Amino acid sequence: MVEPITLYRKARAPRRFLAAEYVELTMHFQCNLKCEHCMIEDSMGWLKPESMERFEQILQRNAAQRTWKGLILTGSEVTLRRDLPELARRAREAGFEHVRIQTHGMKLASVEYCRELVEAGIDQYFVSVTAADARTHDAITTMPGSFDKTMRGLENLDGMEGVTTLTNTVITERSYRQLPDVVQRLGHLRRLAQMDFWNFWPMSEQDPKDLIASHLDVLPYLREAIRGARALGRSVEVKNFPECLLGEDADALENEQPKLIIDPDFWPEFMRNGFHQCVHRDYCGARRCLGLNTAYVGKYGWHADVLVPLPKEE
Ligand code: SF4
C-alpha cells in the first residue's frame, strides 16, 4: 500500500556531512568478499587504482587551495592496503581535517587494528552492513562469519575517542524487508552518526541477478527505517529512490556524491545504468531525483500512474 504522495517539494534535511567538502580517492581495487550486489564486480579486475603520485598531487593541491575538508580512501576494500595507516598520516599532515575509509569492516574486528587506524588519523568509518542478521548478511557477502566481524568492528570503533561511524545498507530484493531491523540492530552504537540506504543499481542495462526490488515494495520498509534512524538521533541519506514516492521523508533523499577520483574507464560502465528516466521528467520540478534507470524500467515498467511529478519552482 503506497501512502499518499506529497505534492510539494520537500527541502533537503540539514546534512551532517556535505558531499562538497570531501574528495574520494580510489586507492585499491581488490576485495576479500564477494557481495552479490557489488557494483564493480565486473570491473574490479581491470580498474586501475590511483597512483601514489596522484595521491600526493591531491594532498598538495588541497594544502594550497583548501577545497576539501575530508579525504575518503576507497576503491574496493581499502583495509587490504598495508600502507593504509601511512596514507592517512600523510593526508592529516597535509591538512585534511578528516580522513574516512569505506569498508566492509571485517578487519576492524581487531581492536589493535582499529587503534592503529585511529592513531594514524582515520576518524570516520563508512561501513557496509548489508542486513540485520548474520544469516542474511553472510549470504549477501558470501562469507560465513562476516556479519559478526563487521559488528565487532563497529563496536570496537564505538569505544574509541574522536571516531565517527556511518553505515550503508544497499537495498536489494534480499535486504529490503530488513531495513527497519538494521536500524534497530545498530541502535546501541553511540558513535553512529549517519545511516545511508543506497538503492541498488546494477551497472548494466539488465538485472541479471534479480536484485532490484520494486520501489513500491521497498517504500514502507524504507520509510520505517528512515523514521527509526532519525528517532535514534542519526542523520539519514537515501540514494536512488524516486523523490515523489518518499512523501514527508523525501528530505532524506541525497544523490550528491563527493568529488570522485577514479580510473576514467569507470564512467562508460557507470553510464550503462541510464539514470534520469521518468515519464514525467519534462515537467517534474524535482531537483534531487534520479528517476528510474534502464534495468528498473525493464523489470518493473514506468510506474506512470504511481509517480507524481512535483511542482516546478515559481
Ligand atoms: S522525476 Fe519522476 S520519479 Fe522523480 S520525482 Fe519526478 S515524477 Fe517522481
Residues whose N, C-alpha, C, O or C-beta is under 5 A from the ligand:
A	BS01	SF4	P242 E243 C244 C278 H280 R281 C284 A286 C289 G291 L307 V308 P309 L310
